[in-house]
Amino acid sequence: MQVKMSWVGFFLSCLLTFETAHGLTLSGILGFGGSTSSNESQKQEGPFVQTFALEKLLNSRFALGVEHIRSLSSGLSTSMGFTGLLTRFYLNAAPVPLFKVEDLSTTDLSYRDYSLFLAIGGGFAQSSSLPDPDGKSSNAAGLYFSPRVGVDYQLGASLGARGELLIAMTLVGKGQISTMSLGAGIYYFF
């Protein structure tokens, strides 16, 4: 796991310069919910689900990015994860950084409101945990689909708040993994 994360960090640092980072959004959400993995046996984790995403705002209504969703138990153990691509469609408009009044000319119009969104994620999911005392495994792996709805609100020049209802489930693969979460978090707009 350490090697994977160091390669991801190296890859992101090579790609991200000040010019390419413009329009990127980095978000983290902690939600209440739970995850279930079933194969020969069934295992549940909860009551928390954490979500991390790095997105690029393509226009005023559409963002594309990568996401990682993980279940989190009260003992801080985690054995179920979802990693894939994310598309976010804003129903009214994407959040934009706040402007200072003195930076605006008299011909500029600035609008601030809640930004409602629909999003769809998809990719690879897997669970890894020890077998139960009978030797039956709850480990599963497959391709997942994740619809969600939520709202963004810009708090400052680069910081915003996000609320989200998320559902993720494997569609094909060995076993079944599913999660559901109602969460809140923050995002940083570059």
C-alpha positions in Angstrom: 0.0 0.0 0.0 2.9 2.4 0.8 4.4 1.8 -2.6 1.1 2.5 -4.4 0.6 5.8 -2.5 4.1 7.0 -3.1 3.7 6.3 -6.9 0.4 8.2 -6.9 2.1 11.1 -5.1 5.0 11.2 -7.5 2.6 11.0 -10.5 0.5 13.9 -9.2 3.5 16.1 -8.4 4.8 15.6 -11.9 1.5 16.5 -13.5 0.5 19.4 -11.3 2.1 22.7 -11.9 0.5 26.1 -11.2 -0.8 26.3 -14.8 -2.3 22.8 -14.9 -3.7 23.0 -11.3 -6.0 25.9 -12.2 -9.5 24.6 -12.2 -8.7 21.5 -10.0 -10.8 20.7 -7.0 -9.5 18.5 -4.2 -12.2 17.2 -1.8 -12.6 15.1 1.3 -15.8 13.9 2.8 -16.6 11.9 5.9 -20.1 10.3 5.9 -22.3 8.2 8.1 -23.3 4.9 6.5 -21.9 1.5 6.0 -20.4 -1.0 3.6 -21.1 -4.7 3.0 -18.9 -7.3 1.4 -20.3 -10.7 0.6 -19.0 -13.8 -1.0 -19.0 -17.1 0.9 -19.8 -15.1 4.0 -20.8 -11.5 4.7 -18.9 -8.7 6.5 -20.2 -5.2 7.4 -18.1 -2.1 8.2 -19.3 1.2 9.5 -20.5 3.6 10.7 -18.3 5.8 8.5 -17.5 6.1 4.8 -14.7 8.4 3.6 -14.4 9.8 0.1 -11.5 11.6 -1.6 -11.7 13.1 -5.1 -9.5 15.2 -7.4 -11.5 16.8 -10.2 -11.0 19.2 -13.1 -13.7 21.7 -13.8 -14.2 21.5 -17.6 -16.9 24.2 -18.0 -19.5 25.9 -15.8 -21.5 22.8 -15.4 -19.3 19.7 -15.8 -16.3 18.3 -13.9 -14.3 15.1 -14.5 -11.9 13.4 -12.0 -10.8 10.5 -10.0 -12.2 9.2 -6.7 -11.4 6.9 -3.9 -14.1 5.7 -1.5 -13.3 3.6 1.7 -15.4 2.2 4.5 -14.2 3.0 8.0 -15.2 1.2 11.2 -15.2 2.7 14.6 -12.0 0.8 15.4 -10.4 2.7 12.5 -10.0 -0.5 10.4 -10.8 -0.4 6.7 -11.1 -3.3 4.3 -13.4 -2.2 1.5 -12.4 0.3 -1.2 -13.6 1.8 -4.5 -11.3 3.6 -6.9 -12.3 5.0 -10.3 -13.4 7.9 -12.4 -16.0 10.5 -11.4 -18.2 12.8 -13.5 -20.1 15.6 -11.8 -22.8 17.6 -13.5 -24.0 20.9 -11.8 -27.6 21.7 -12.2 -27.4 25.4 -11.8 -23.6 26.3 -12.0 -20.3 25.1 -10.6 -19.0 26.9 -7.5 -16.5 29.6 -8.3 -14.0 31.4 -6.0 -15.3 34.5 -4.3 -14.1 37.8 -5.6 -13.3 40.9 -3.5 -15.6 43.8 -4.3 -12.6 46.0 -5.0 -11.3 43.6 -7.6 -14.5 43.7 -9.7 -15.2 46.4 -12.3 -18.6 48.0 -12.6 -19.3 45.9 -15.7 -18.8 42.5 -13.9 -21.6 40.5 -12.5 -20.9 38.1 -9.6 -23.4 35.5 -8.6 -23.2 33.3 -5.5 -25.5 30.4 -4.6 -25.6 26.8 -3.7 -24.4 24.5 -6.5 -26.6 21.4 -6.8 -25.1 18.4 -8.6 -25.6 14.9 -9.9 -22.6 12.7 -10.2 -21.7 9.2 -11.4 -18.6 7.3 -10.6 -17.3 4.0 -11.8 -14.2 1.8 -11.6 -12.7 -1.1 -9.6 -13.8 -2.2 -6.1 -12.3 -4.7 -3.7 -12.5 -5.9 -0.2 -9.7 -7.7 1.7 -10.3 -9.2 5.2 -9.4 -12.4 7.1 -11.7 -15.4 6.7 -14.3 -16.0 9.5 -13.7 -18.8 12.1 -15.3 -21.4 9.7 -12.7 -20.5 7.0 -15.3 -18.7 4.7 -14.2 -15.6 3.0 -16.2 -12.3 2.5 -13.6 -11.0 0.1 -15.0 -9.6 -3.2 -13.8 -7.7 -6.2 -15.4 -6.2 -9.3 -16.4 -3.2 -11.3 -18.6 -0.7 -9.5 -21.2 2.0 -10.3 -21.8 4.9 -8.0 -24.7 7.4 -8.4 -24.8 10.4 -6.1 -26.5 13.8 -5.4 -25.3 16.7 -3.4 -24.6 20.4 -3.0 -21.5 22.6 -3.0 -21.2 26.0 -1.3 -18.2 28.3 -1.7 -17.0 29.5 1.7 -14.1 31.7 0.7 -11.6 32.4 -2.0 -10.6 28.7 -2.4 -12.4 26.7 0.3 -15.9 25.3 0.0 -18.3 22.9 1.8 -19.9 19.8 0.2 -22.8 17.6 1.3 -23.4 14.4 -0.6 -25.6 11.3 -0.6 -23.5 8.4 -2.2 -24.4 4.9 -3.2 -21.8 2.5 -4.7 -22.2 -1.1 -5.7 -20.3 -3.7 -7.7 -22.1 -4.8 -10.9 -19.8 -7.5 -12.2 -17.1 -9.5 -10.5 -16.6 -12.1 -7.7 -18.9 -11.5 -4.8 -20.7 -8.3 -4.0 -19.6 -5.0 -2.4 -21.9 -2.1 -1.6 -21.8 1.1 0.4 -24.2 3.9 1.2 -23.3 7.2 2.9 -24.7 10.6 3.8 -21.7 12.9 4.3 -20.2 16.3 4.6 -16.8 17.6 3.9 -14.7 20.4 2.4 -13.1 21.0 -1.0 -10.2 23.2 -2.1 -10.5 25.0 -5.4 -7.1 25.7 -7.1 
